[in-house]
Amino acid sequence: MSLLSQNVIPGNHGKTFGTNAMEENDLTAIKNSLLELEGIVDIILNTEIFPREFTVHTNQIVSLADIEHKVKSVGFHAIAKETFEL
């Protein structure tokens, strides 16, 4: 396991997650919950595709496990997509 595969690192790319949340208010609840985590500065929701996705941008290293647990606390699942290619 590498730093990139287990964490969201600061930068322009962020990390994209798929979720089973479907409704706009559910995605907003996920966004508000994640913004409570230290280091997360922005969440971009993509409601145009299925399954729904959101991208997390940080200003410090944040563990994927922390993000997944925070989303579970709202009642949904979050699965990180593949690491971007450089």
PyMOL Python script that loads the backbone (N, CA, C, O; Angstrom):
from pymol import cmd

cmd.read_pdbstr("""\
ATOM      1  N   MET A   1       0.830  -1.173   0.000  1.00  0.00           N
ATOM      2  CA  MET A   1       0.000   0.000   0.000  1.00  0.00           C
ATOM      3  C   MET A   1       0.881   1.245   0.000  1.00  0.00           C
ATOM      4  O   MET A   1       1.900   1.303   0.688  1.00  0.00           O
ATOM      5  N   SER A   2       0.472   2.233  -0.778  1.00  0.00           N
ATOM      6  CA  SER A   2       1.277   3.436  -0.889  1.00  0.00           C
ATOM      7  C   SER A   2       0.552   4.630  -0.285  1.00  0.00           C
ATOM      8  O   SER A   2      -0.626   4.559   0.066  1.00  0.00           O
ATOM      9  N   LEU A   3       1.277   5.705  -0.177  1.00  0.00           N
ATOM     10  CA  LEU A   3       0.711   6.944   0.340  1.00  0.00           C
ATOM     11  C   LEU A   3      -0.489   7.373  -0.493  1.00  0.00           C
ATOM     12  O   LEU A   3      -1.501   7.806   0.059  1.00  0.00           O
ATOM     13  N   LEU A   4      -0.389   7.261  -1.807  1.00  0.00           N
ATOM     14  CA  LEU A   4      -1.478   7.687  -2.686  1.00  0.00           C
ATOM     15  C   LEU A   4      -2.698   6.780  -2.615  1.00  0.00           C
ATOM     16  O   LEU A   4      -3.823   7.253  -2.770  1.00  0.00           O
ATOM     17  N   SER A   5      -2.499   5.505  -2.387  1.00  0.00           N
ATOM     18  CA  SER A   5      -3.634   4.582  -2.392  1.00  0.00           C
ATOM     19  C   SER A   5      -4.406   4.581  -1.080  1.00  0.00           C
ATOM     20  O   SER A   5      -5.547   4.119  -1.051  1.00  0.00           O
ATOM     21  N   GLN A   6      -3.830   5.077  -0.008  1.00  0.00           N
ATOM     22  CA  GLN A   6      -4.486   5.046   1.301  1.00  0.00           C
ATOM     23  C   GLN A   6      -4.874   6.417   1.840  1.00  0.00           C
ATOM     24  O   GLN A   6      -5.457   6.518   2.919  1.00  0.00           O
ATOM     25  N   ASN A   7      -4.551   7.486   1.086  1.00  0.00           N
ATOM     26  CA  ASN A   7      -4.790   8.841   1.567  1.00  0.00           C
ATOM     27  C   ASN A   7      -5.213   9.756   0.432  1.00  0.00           C
ATOM     28  O   ASN A   7      -4.986   9.473  -0.744  1.00  0.00           O
ATOM     29  N   VAL A   8      -5.837  10.867   0.821  1.00  0.00           N
ATOM     30  CA  VAL A   8      -6.075  11.961  -0.109  1.00  0.00           C
ATOM     31  C   VAL A   8      -4.980  12.974   0.173  1.00  0.00           C
ATOM     32  O   VAL A   8      -4.822  13.430   1.305  1.00  0.00           O
ATOM     33  N   ILE A   9      -4.229  13.322  -0.856  1.00  0.00           N
ATOM     34  CA  ILE A   9      -3.128  14.261  -0.661  1.00  0.00           C
ATOM     35  C   ILE A   9      -3.557  15.643  -1.158  1.00  0.00           C
ATOM     36  O   ILE A   9      -4.410  15.747  -2.039  1.00  0.00           O
ATOM     37  N   PRO A  10      -2.975  16.696  -0.601  1.00  0.00           N
ATOM     38  CA  PRO A  10      -3.314  18.054  -1.050  1.00  0.00           C
ATOM     39  C   PRO A  10      -2.936  18.247  -2.518  1.00  0.00           C
ATOM     40  O   PRO A  10      -1.976  17.652  -3.009  1.00  0.00           O
ATOM     41  N   GLY A  11      -3.694  19.077  -3.198  1.00  0.00           N
ATOM     42  CA  GLY A  11      -3.384  19.355  -4.596  1.00  0.00           C
ATOM     43  C   GLY A  11      -4.642  19.630  -5.397  1.00  0.00           C
ATOM     44  O   GLY A  11      -5.748  19.647  -4.855  1.00  0.00           O
ATOM     45  N   ASN A  12      -4.464  19.842  -6.687  1.00  0.00           N
ATOM     46  CA  ASN A  12      -5.571  20.195  -7.571  1.00  0.00           C
ATOM     47  C   ASN A  12      -6.443  19.008  -7.963  1.00  0.00           C
ATOM     48  O   ASN A  12      -7.603  19.194  -8.330  1.00  0.00           O
ATOM     49  N   HIS A  13      -5.906  17.793  -7.892  1.00  0.00           N
ATOM     50  CA  HIS A  13      -6.637  16.625  -8.383  1.00  0.00           C
ATOM     51  C   HIS A  13      -7.703  16.140  -7.417  1.00  0.00           C
ATOM     52  O   HIS A  13      -8.788  15.747  -7.846  1.00  0.00           O
ATOM     53  N   GLY A  14      -7.418  16.161  -6.132  1.00  0.00           N
ATOM     54  CA  GLY A  14      -8.344  15.602  -5.163  1.00  0.00           C
ATOM     55  C   GLY A  14      -8.456  14.097  -5.337  1.00  0.00           C
ATOM     56  O   GLY A  14      -7.627  13.475  -6.001  1.00  0.00           O
ATOM     57  N   LYS A  15      -9.473  13.527  -4.746  1.00  0.00           N
ATOM     58  CA  LYS A  15      -9.726  12.081  -4.850  1.00  0.00           C
ATOM     59  C   LYS A  15     -11.217  11.906  -5.082  1.00  0.00           C
ATOM     60  O   LYS A  15     -12.031  12.509  -4.383  1.00  0.00           O
ATOM     61  N   THR A  16     -11.579  11.089  -6.053  1.00  0.00           N
ATOM     62  CA  THR A  16     -12.976  10.868  -6.405  1.00  0.00           C
ATOM     63  C   THR A  16     -13.472   9.575  -5.778  1.00  0.00           C
ATOM     64  O   THR A  16     -12.777   8.559  -5.764  1.00  0.00           O
ATOM     65  N   PHE A  17     -14.699   9.641  -5.257  1.00  0.00           N
ATOM     66  CA  PHE A  17     -15.354   8.507  -4.616  1.00  0.00           C
ATOM     67  C   PHE A  17     -16.698   8.265  -5.288  1.00  0.00           C
ATOM     68  O   PHE A  17     -17.378   9.210  -5.688  1.00  0.00           O
ATOM     69  N   GLY A  18     -17.079   6.994  -5.413  1.00  0.00           N
ATOM     70  CA  GLY A  18     -18.422   6.629  -5.817  1.00  0.00           C
ATOM     71  C   GLY A  18     -19.249   6.409  -4.562  1.00  0.00           C
ATOM     72  O   GLY A  18     -18.718   6.008  -3.526  1.00  0.00           O
ATOM     73  N   THR A  19     -20.556   6.673  -4.649  1.00  0.00           N
ATOM     74  CA  THR A  19     -21.422   6.493  -3.488  1.00  0.00           C
ATOM     75  C   THR A  19     -22.775   5.935  -3.911  1.00  0.00           C
ATOM     76  O   THR A  19     -23.193   6.083  -5.059  1.00  0.00           O
ATOM     77  N   ASN A  20     -23.446   5.293  -2.968  1.00  0.00           N
ATOM     78  CA  ASN A  20     -24.779   4.764  -3.230  1.00  0.00           C
ATOM     79  C   ASN A  20     -25.874   5.775  -2.906  1.00  0.00           C
ATOM     80  O   ASN A  20     -27.053   5.460  -3.070  1.00  0.00           O
ATOM     81  N   ALA A  21     -25.531   6.964  -2.458  1.00  0.00           N
ATOM     82  CA  ALA A  21     -26.522   8.017  -2.220  1.00  0.00           C
ATOM     83  C   ALA A  21     -27.064   8.480  -3.571  1.00  0.00           C
ATOM     84  O   ALA A  21     -26.297   8.649  -4.519  1.00  0.00           O
ATOM     85  N   MET A  22     -28.364   8.683  -3.667  1.00  0.00           N
ATOM     86  CA  MET A  22     -28.975   9.054  -4.940  1.00  0.00           C
ATOM     87  C   MET A  22     -29.574  10.454  -4.927  1.00  0.00           C
ATOM     88  O   MET A  22     -29.466  11.189  -5.908  1.00  0.00           O
ATOM     89  N   GLU A  23     -30.202  10.820  -3.823  1.00  0.00           N
ATOM     90  CA  GLU A  23     -30.923  12.087  -3.745  1.00  0.00           C
ATOM     91  C   GLU A  23     -29.980  13.250  -3.459  1.00  0.00           C
ATOM     92  O   GLU A  23     -28.942  13.085  -2.818  1.00  0.00           O
ATOM     93  N   GLU A  24     -30.360  14.419  -3.944  1.00  0.00           N
ATOM     94  CA  GLU A  24     -29.560  15.632  -3.747  1.00  0.00           C
ATOM     95  C   GLU A  24     -29.352  15.938  -2.267  1.00  0.00           C
ATOM     96  O   GLU A  24     -28.260  16.329  -1.855  1.00  0.00           O
ATOM     97  N   ASN A  25     -30.412  15.757  -1.464  1.00  0.00           N
ATOM     98  CA  ASN A  25     -30.273  16.051  -0.023  1.00  0.00           C
ATOM     99  C   ASN A  25     -29.358  15.046   0.673  1.00  0.00           C
ATOM    100  O   ASN A  25     -28.701  15.400   1.652  1.00  0.00           O
ATOM    101  N   ASP A  26     -29.297  13.807   0.198  1.00  0.00           N
ATOM    102  CA  ASP A  26     -28.374  12.817   0.762  1.00  0.00           C
ATOM    103  C   ASP A  26     -26.925  13.189   0.434  1.00  0.00           C
ATOM    104  O   ASP A  26     -26.043  13.085   1.286  1.00  0.00           O
ATOM    105  N   LEU A  27     -26.692  13.615  -0.789  1.00  0.00           N
ATOM    106  CA  LEU A  27     -25.346  14.028  -1.190  1.00  0.00           C
ATOM    107  C   LEU A  27     -24.907  15.281  -0.429  1.00  0.00           C
ATOM    108  O   LEU A  27     -23.738  15.419  -0.071  1.00  0.00           O
ATOM    109  N   THR A  28     -25.849  16.185  -0.188  1.00  0.00           N
ATOM    110  CA  THR A  28     -25.537  17.382   0.595  1.00  0.00           C
ATOM    111  C   THR A  28     -25.199  17.007   2.030  1.00  0.00           C
ATOM    112  O   THR A  28     -24.310  17.609   2.632  1.00  0.00           O
ATOM    113  N   ALA A  29     -25.900  16.012   2.589  1.00  0.00           N
ATOM    114  CA  ALA A  29     -25.592  15.548   3.948  1.00  0.00           C
ATOM    115  C   ALA A  29     -24.189  14.950   4.005  1.00  0.00           C
ATOM    116  O   ALA A  29     -23.462  15.172   4.974  1.00  0.00           O
ATOM    117  N   ILE A  30     -23.801  14.196   2.977  1.00  0.00           N
ATOM    118  CA  ILE A  30     -22.446  13.641   2.906  1.00  0.00           C
ATOM    119  C   ILE A  30     -21.430  14.778   2.841  1.00  0.00           C
ATOM    120  O   ILE A  30     -20.427  14.763   3.555  1.00  0.00           O
ATOM    121  N   LYS A  31     -21.691  15.754   1.990  1.00  0.00           N
ATOM    122  CA  LYS A  31     -20.774  16.890   1.835  1.00  0.00           C
ATOM    123  C   LYS A  31     -20.590  17.627   3.158  1.00  0.00           C
ATOM    124  O   LYS A  31     -19.460  17.899   3.565  1.00  0.00           O
ATOM    125  N   ASN A  32     -21.688  17.949   3.828  1.00  0.00           N
ATOM    126  CA  ASN A  32     -21.605  18.675   5.097  1.00  0.00           C
ATOM    127  C   ASN A  32     -20.876  17.868   6.157  1.00  0.00           C
ATOM    128  O   ASN A  32     -20.118  18.427   6.950  1.00  0.00           O
ATOM    129  N   SER A  33     -21.094  16.564   6.179  1.00  0.00           N
ATOM    130  CA  SER A  33     -20.417  15.697   7.141  1.00  0.00           C
ATOM    131  C   SER A  33     -18.911  15.669   6.887  1.00  0.00           C
ATOM    132  O   SER A  33     -18.116  15.765   7.823  1.00  0.00           O
ATOM    133  N   LEU A  34     -18.526  15.536   5.627  1.00  0.00           N
ATOM    134  CA  LEU A  34     -17.100  15.469   5.291  1.00  0.00           C
ATOM    135  C   LEU A  34     -16.378  16.785   5.559  1.00  0.00           C
ATOM    136  O   LEU A  34     -15.201  16.782   5.919  1.00  0.00           O
ATOM    137  N   LEU A  35     -17.066  17.901   5.388  1.00  0.00           N
ATOM    138  CA  LEU A  35     -16.432  19.197   5.631  1.00  0.00           C
ATOM    139  C   LEU A  35     -16.085  19.400   7.104  1.00  0.00           C
ATOM    140  O   LEU A  35     -15.321  20.305   7.442  1.00  0.00           O
ATOM    141  N   GLU A  36     -16.641  18.565   7.983  1.00  0.00           N
ATOM    142  CA  GLU A  36     -16.299  18.623   9.407  1.00  0.00           C
ATOM    143  C   GLU A  36     -14.919  18.026   9.687  1.00  0.00           C
ATOM    144  O   GLU A  36     -14.309  18.333  10.712  1.00  0.00           O
ATOM    145  N   LEU A  37     -14.422  17.174   8.782  1.00  0.00           N
ATOM    146  CA  LEU A  37     -13.110  16.558   8.983  1.00  0.00           C
ATOM    147  C   LEU A  37     -12.000  17.590   8.796  1.00  0.00           C
ATOM    148  O   LEU A  37     -12.052  18.419   7.888  1.00  0.00           O
ATOM    149  N   GLU A  38     -11.010  17.527   9.657  1.00  0.00           N
ATOM    150  CA  GLU A  38      -9.873  18.439   9.564  1.00  0.00           C
ATOM    151  C   GLU A  38      -9.083  18.157   8.291  1.00  0.00           C
ATOM    152  O   GLU A  38      -8.749  17.009   7.999  1.00  0.00           O
ATOM    153  N   GLY A  39      -8.788  19.207   7.542  1.00  0.00           N
ATOM    154  CA  GLY A  39      -7.996  19.076   6.332  1.00  0.00           C
ATOM    155  C   GLY A  39      -8.806  19.097   5.050  1.00  0.00           C
ATOM    156  O   GLY A  39      -8.243  19.341   3.982  1.00  0.00           O
ATOM    157  N   ILE A  40     -10.114  18.849   5.117  1.00  0.00           N
ATOM    158  CA  ILE A  40     -10.943  18.867   3.909  1.00  0.00           C
ATOM    159  C   ILE A  40     -11.418  20.295   3.667  1.00  0.00           C
ATOM    160  O   ILE A  40     -12.022  20.918   4.541  1.00  0.00           O
ATOM    161  N   VAL A  41     -11.137  20.806   2.466  1.00  0.00           N
ATOM    162  CA  VAL A  41     -11.475  22.193   2.160  1.00  0.00           C
ATOM    163  C   VAL A  41     -12.604  22.325   1.141  1.00  0.00           C
ATOM    164  O   VAL A  41     -13.251  23.370   1.081  1.00  0.00           O
ATOM    165  N   ASP A  42     -12.856  21.286   0.335  1.00  0.00           N
ATOM    166  CA  ASP A  42     -13.891  21.396  -0.683  1.00  0.00           C
ATOM    167  C   ASP A  42     -14.367  20.009  -1.095  1.00  0.00           C
ATOM    168  O   ASP A  42     -13.591  19.054  -1.151  1.00  0.00           O
ATOM    169  N   ILE A  43     -15.664  19.925  -1.382  1.00  0.00           N
ATOM    170  CA  ILE A  43     -16.274  18.701  -1.905  1.00  0.00           C
ATOM    171  C   ILE A  43     -17.032  19.093  -3.170  1.00  0.00           C
ATOM    172  O   ILE A  43     -17.867  19.997  -3.138  1.00  0.00           O
ATOM    173  N   ILE A  44     -16.749  18.423  -4.271  1.00  0.00           N
ATOM    174  CA  ILE A  44     -17.467  18.674  -5.520  1.00  0.00           C
ATOM    175  C   ILE A  44     -18.358  17.469  -5.792  1.00  0.00           C
ATOM    176  O   ILE A  44     -17.873  16.342  -5.899  1.00  0.00           O
ATOM    177  N   LEU A  45     -19.665  17.710  -5.903  1.00  0.00           N
ATOM    178  CA  LEU A  45     -20.640  16.650  -6.149  1.00  0.00           C
ATOM    179  C   LEU A  45     -20.886  16.516  -7.646  1.00  0.00           C
ATOM    180  O   LEU A  45     -21.024  17.520  -8.346  1.00  0.00           O
ATOM    181  N   ASN A  46     -20.943  15.283  -8.139  1.00  0.00           N
ATOM    182  CA  ASN A  46     -21.279  15.016  -9.533  1.00  0.00           C
ATOM    183  C   ASN A  46     -22.574  14.218  -9.549  1.00  0.00           C
ATOM    184  O   ASN A  46     -22.576  13.012  -9.305  1.00  0.00           O
ATOM    185  N   THR A  47     -23.686  14.912  -9.842  1.00  0.00           N
ATOM    186  CA  THR A  47     -25.000  14.272  -9.819  1.00  0.00           C
ATOM    187  C   THR A  47     -25.478  13.884 -11.215  1.00  0.00           C
ATOM    188  O   THR A  47     -26.603  13.412 -11.381  1.00  0.00           O
ATOM    189  N   GLU A  48     -24.627  14.080 -12.216  1.00  0.00           N
ATOM    190  CA  GLU A  48     -25.012  13.798 -13.597  1.00  0.00           C
ATOM    191  C   GLU A  48     -24.798  12.344 -13.997  1.00  0.00           C
ATOM    192  O   GLU A  48     -25.300  11.916 -15.036  1.00  0.00           O
ATOM    193  N   ILE A  49     -24.071  11.580 -13.199  1.00  0.00           N
ATOM    194  CA  ILE A  49     -23.741  10.206 -13.572  1.00  0.00           C
ATOM    195  C   ILE A  49     -24.262   9.233 -12.521  1.00  0.00           C
ATOM    196  O   ILE A  49     -24.646   9.628 -11.420  1.00  0.00           O
ATOM    197  N   PHE A  50     -24.267   7.959 -12.884  1.00  0.00           N
ATOM    198  CA  PHE A  50     -24.628   6.905 -11.941  1.00  0.00           C
ATOM    199  C   PHE A  50     -23.516   5.869 -11.951  1.00  0.00           C
ATOM    200  O   PHE A  50     -23.084   5.477 -13.035  1.00  0.00           O
ATOM    201  N   PRO A  51     -23.035   5.410 -10.824  1.00  0.00           N
ATOM    202  CA  PRO A  51     -23.378   5.901  -9.487  1.00  0.00           C
ATOM    203  C   PRO A  51     -22.836   7.310  -9.261  1.00  0.00           C
ATOM    204  O   PRO A  51     -21.872   7.737  -9.896  1.00  0.00           O
ATOM    205  N   ARG A  52     -23.481   8.013  -8.344  1.00  0.00           N
ATOM    206  CA  ARG A  52     -23.077   9.378  -8.023  1.00  0.00           C
ATOM    207  C   ARG A  52     -21.637   9.399  -7.528  1.00  0.00           C
ATOM    208  O   ARG A  52     -21.148   8.432  -6.944  1.00  0.00           O
ATOM    209  N   GLU A  53     -20.972  10.521  -7.774  1.00  0.00           N
ATOM    210  CA  GLU A  53     -19.584  10.673  -7.347  1.00  0.00           C
ATOM    211  C   GLU A  53     -19.398  12.000  -6.633  1.00  0.00           C
ATOM    212  O   GLU A  53     -20.143  12.955  -6.847  1.00  0.00           O
ATOM    213  N   PHE A  54     -18.383  12.033  -5.779  1.00  0.00           N
ATOM    214  CA  PHE A  54     -17.951  13.298  -5.200  1.00  0.00           C
ATOM    215  C   PHE A  54     -16.432  13.296  -5.148  1.00  0.00           C
ATOM    216  O   PHE A  54     -15.799  12.253  -4.983  1.00  0.00           O
ATOM    217  N   THR A  55     -15.861  14.481  -5.292  1.00  0.00           N
ATOM    218  CA  THR A  55     -14.410  14.647  -5.278  1.00  0.00           C
ATOM    219  C   THR A  55     -14.027  15.460  -4.055  1.00  0.00           C
ATOM    220  O   THR A  55     -14.597  16.520  -3.794  1.00  0.00           O
ATOM    221  N   VAL A  56     -13.059  14.955  -3.313  1.00  0.00           N
ATOM    222  CA  VAL A  56     -12.605  15.577  -2.070  1.00  0.00           C
ATOM    223  C   VAL A  56     -11.280  16.287  -2.329  1.00  0.00           C
ATOM    224  O   VAL A  56     -10.341  15.694  -2.860  1.00  0.00           O
ATOM    225  N   HIS A  57     -11.215  17.563  -1.949  1.00  0.00           N
ATOM    226  CA  HIS A  57      -9.981  18.348  -2.026  1.00  0.00           C
ATOM    227  C   HIS A  57      -9.538  18.679  -0.612  1.00  0.00           C
ATOM    228  O   HIS A  57     -10.355  19.039   0.236  1.00  0.00           O
ATOM    229  N   THR A  58      -8.235  18.555  -0.359  1.00  0.00           N
ATOM    230  CA  THR A  58      -7.710  18.753   0.992  1.00  0.00           C
ATOM    231  C   THR A  58      -6.541  19.733   0.995  1.00  0.00           C
ATOM    232  O   THR A  58      -5.952  20.037  -0.043  1.00  0.00           O
ATOM    233  N   ASN A  59      -6.223  20.218   2.202  1.00  0.00           N
ATOM    234  CA  ASN A  59      -5.027  21.042   2.369  1.00  0.00           C
ATOM    235  C   ASN A  59      -3.990  20.331   3.232  1.00  0.00           C
ATOM    236  O   ASN A  59      -2.960  20.907   3.585  1.00  0.00           O
ATOM    237  N   GLN A  60      -4.275  19.067   3.570  1.00  0.00           N
ATOM    238  CA  GLN A  60      -3.327  18.205   4.272  1.00  0.00           C
ATOM    239  C   GLN A  60      -3.699  16.762   3.961  1.00  0.00           C
ATOM    240  O   GLN A  60      -4.759  16.507   3.389  1.00  0.00           O
ATOM    241  N   ILE A  61      -2.848  15.822   4.328  1.00  0.00           N
ATOM    242  CA  ILE A  61      -3.126  14.406   4.066  1.00  0.00           C
ATOM    243  C   ILE A  61      -4.289  13.940   4.942  1.00  0.00           C
ATOM    244  O   ILE A  61      -4.282  14.134   6.157  1.00  0.00           O
ATOM    245  N   VAL A  62      -5.289  13.322   4.304  1.00  0.00           N
ATOM    246  CA  VAL A  62      -6.460  12.791   5.004  1.00  0.00           C
ATOM    247  C   VAL A  62      -6.612  11.325   4.605  1.00  0.00           C
ATOM    248  O   VAL A  62      -6.551  10.991   3.421  1.00  0.00           O
ATOM    249  N   SER A  63      -6.807  10.460   5.582  1.00  0.00           N
ATOM    250  CA  SER A  63      -6.934   9.025   5.354  1.00  0.00           C
ATOM    251  C   SER A  63      -8.245   8.686   4.639  1.00  0.00           C
ATOM    252  O   SER A  63      -9.294   9.254   4.946  1.00  0.00           O
ATOM    253  N   LEU A  64      -8.172   7.753   3.681  1.00  0.00           N
ATOM    254  CA  LEU A  64      -9.388   7.273   3.020  1.00  0.00           C
ATOM    255  C   LEU A  64     -10.334   6.634   4.024  1.00  0.00           C
ATOM    256  O   LEU A  64     -11.552   6.777   3.910  1.00  0.00           O
ATOM    257  N   ALA A  65      -9.784   5.933   5.004  1.00  0.00           N
ATOM    258  CA  ALA A  65     -10.610   5.276   6.021  1.00  0.00           C
ATOM    259  C   ALA A  65     -11.426   6.300   6.799  1.00  0.00           C
ATOM    260  O   ALA A  65     -12.589   6.046   7.114  1.00  0.00           O
ATOM    261  N   ASP A  66     -10.838   7.452   7.116  1.00  0.00           N
ATOM    262  CA  ASP A  66     -11.572   8.501   7.831  1.00  0.00           C
ATOM    263  C   ASP A  66     -12.748   9.003   7.000  1.00  0.00           C
ATOM    264  O   ASP A  66     -13.838   9.227   7.526  1.00  0.00           O
ATOM    265  N   ILE A  67     -12.522   9.177   5.711  1.00  0.00           N
ATOM    266  CA  ILE A  67     -13.589   9.641   4.818  1.00  0.00           C
ATOM    267  C   ILE A  67     -14.685   8.587   4.709  1.00  0.00           C
ATOM    268  O   ILE A  67     -15.869   8.914   4.786  1.00  0.00           O
ATOM    269  N   GLU A  68     -14.300   7.330   4.533  1.00  0.00           N
ATOM    270  CA  GLU A  68     -15.285   6.252   4.415  1.00  0.00           C
ATOM    271  C   GLU A  68     -16.117   6.120   5.685  1.00  0.00           C
ATOM    272  O   GLU A  68     -17.329   5.919   5.607  1.00  0.00           O
ATOM    273  N   HIS A  69     -15.489   6.229   6.853  1.00  0.00           N
ATOM    274  CA  HIS A  69     -16.221   6.132   8.125  1.00  0.00           C
ATOM    275  C   HIS A  69     -17.176   7.308   8.305  1.00  0.00           C
ATOM    276  O   HIS A  69     -18.279   7.138   8.825  1.00  0.00           O
ATOM    277  N   LYS A  70     -16.762   8.490   7.881  1.00  0.00           N
ATOM    278  CA  LYS A  70     -17.616   9.672   8.012  1.00  0.00           C
ATOM    279  C   LYS A  70     -18.849   9.536   7.124  1.00  0.00           C
ATOM    280  O   LYS A  70     -19.950   9.903   7.533  1.00  0.00           O
ATOM    281  N   VAL A  71     -18.673   9.013   5.917  1.00  0.00           N
ATOM    282  CA  VAL A  71     -19.810   8.809   5.018  1.00  0.00           C
ATOM    283  C   VAL A  71     -20.728   7.720   5.577  1.00  0.00           C
ATOM    284  O   VAL A  71     -21.950   7.845   5.492  1.00  0.00           O
ATOM    285  N   LYS A  72     -20.161   6.658   6.144  1.00  0.00           N
ATOM    286  CA  LYS A  72     -20.976   5.599   6.757  1.00  0.00           C
ATOM    287  C   LYS A  72     -21.820   6.135   7.900  1.00  0.00           C
ATOM    288  O   LYS A  72     -22.931   5.655   8.126  1.00  0.00           O
ATOM    289  N   SER A  73     -21.304   7.131   8.630  1.00  0.00           N
ATOM    290  CA  SER A  73     -22.055   7.698   9.757  1.00  0.00           C
ATOM    291  C   SER A  73     -23.317   8.415   9.283  1.00  0.00           C
ATOM    292  O   SER A  73     -24.244   8.617  10.068  1.00  0.00           O
ATOM    293  N   VAL A  74     -23.361   8.802   8.008  1.00  0.00           N
ATOM    294  CA  VAL A  74     -24.546   9.435   7.436  1.00  0.00           C
ATOM    295  C   VAL A  74     -25.499   8.375   6.876  1.00  0.00           C
ATOM    296  O   VAL A  74     -26.657   8.674   6.586  1.00  0.00           O
ATOM    297  N   GLY A  75     -25.014   7.139   6.723  1.00  0.00           N
ATOM    298  CA  GLY A  75     -25.866   6.050   6.262  1.00  0.00           C
ATOM    299  C   GLY A  75     -25.602   5.591   4.841  1.00  0.00           C
ATOM    300  O   GLY A  75     -26.429   4.890   4.257  1.00  0.00           O
ATOM    301  N   PHE A  76     -24.473   5.969   4.277  1.00  0.00           N
ATOM    302  CA  PHE A  76     -24.152   5.601   2.902  1.00  0.00           C
ATOM    303  C   PHE A  76     -22.744   5.027   2.826  1.00  0.00           C
ATOM    304  O   PHE A  76     -22.031   4.966   3.827  1.00  0.00           O
ATOM    305  N   HIS A  77     -22.358   4.613   1.640  1.00  0.00           N
ATOM    306  CA  HIS A  77     -21.022   4.062   1.422  1.00  0.00           C
ATOM    307  C   HIS A  77     -20.256   4.964   0.465  1.00  0.00           C
ATOM    308  O   HIS A  77     -20.843   5.638  -0.381  1.00  0.00           O
ATOM    309  N   ALA A  78     -18.938   4.965   0.613  1.00  0.00           N
ATOM    310  CA  ALA A  78     -18.053   5.692  -0.296  1.00  0.00           C
ATOM    311  C   ALA A  78     -16.919   4.759  -0.692  1.00  0.00           C
ATOM    312  O   ALA A  78     -16.269   4.154   0.161  1.00  0.00           O
ATOM    313  N   ILE A  79     -16.693   4.651  -1.986  1.00  0.00           N
ATOM    314  CA  ILE A  79     -15.624   3.794  -2.491  1.00  0.00           C
ATOM    315  C   ILE A  79     -14.701   4.652  -3.345  1.00  0.00           C
ATOM    316  O   ILE A  79     -15.131   5.264  -4.324  1.00  0.00           O
ATOM    317  N   ALA A  80     -13.427   4.689  -2.962  1.00  0.00           N
ATOM    318  CA  ALA A  80     -12.450   5.493  -3.694  1.00  0.00           C
ATOM    319  C   ALA A  80     -12.221   4.912  -5.079  1.00  0.00           C
ATOM    320  O   ALA A  80     -12.116   3.698  -5.251  1.00  0.00           O
ATOM    321  N   LYS A  81     -12.145   5.790  -6.055  1.00  0.00           N
ATOM    322  CA  LYS A  81     -11.825   5.366  -7.415  1.00  0.00           C
ATOM    323  C   LYS A  81     -10.319   5.255  -7.549  1.00  0.00           C
ATOM    324  O   LYS A  81      -9.583   5.608  -6.628  1.00  0.00           O
ATOM    325  N   GLU A  82      -9.863   4.773  -8.675  1.00  0.00           N
ATOM    326  CA  GLU A  82      -8.439   4.546  -8.921  1.00  0.00           C
ATOM    327  C   GLU A  82      -7.625   5.821  -8.800  1.00  0.00           C
ATOM    328  O   GLU A  82      -8.130   6.922  -9.021  1.00  0.00           O
ATOM    329  N   THR A  83      -6.367   5.657  -8.450  1.00  0.00           N
ATOM    330  CA  THR A  83      -5.436   6.769  -8.383  1.00  0.00           C
ATOM    331  C   THR A  83      -5.183   7.296  -9.789  1.00  0.00           C
ATOM    332  O   THR A  83      -5.032   6.518 -10.731  1.00  0.00           O
ATOM    333  N   PHE A  84      -5.136   8.612  -9.927  1.00  0.00           N
ATOM    334  CA  PHE A  84      -4.910   9.226 -11.232  1.00  0.00           C
ATOM    335  C   PHE A  84      -3.520   8.889 -11.763  1.00  0.00           C
ATOM    336  O   PHE A  84      -2.603   8.611 -10.991  1.00  0.00           O
ATOM    337  N   GLU A  85      -3.373   8.917 -13.078  1.00  0.00           N
ATOM    338  CA  GLU A  85      -2.077   8.634 -13.695  1.00  0.00           C
ATOM    339  C   GLU A  85      -1.344   9.933 -13.937  1.00  0.00           C
ATOM    340  O   GLU A  85      -1.940  10.927 -14.352  1.00  0.00           O
ATOM    341  N   LEU A  86      -0.047   9.922 -13.677  1.00  0.00           N
ATOM    342  CA  LEU A  86       0.768  11.116 -13.913  1.00  0.00           C
ATOM    343  C   LEU A  86       1.414  11.051 -15.276  1.00  0.00           C
ATOM    344  O   LEU A  86       2.141  11.968 -15.658  1.00  0.00           O
TER     345      LEU A  86
END
""", "prot")
cmd.dss("prot")
cmd.show_as("cartoon", "prot")
cmd.util.cbc("prot")
cmd.orient("prot")
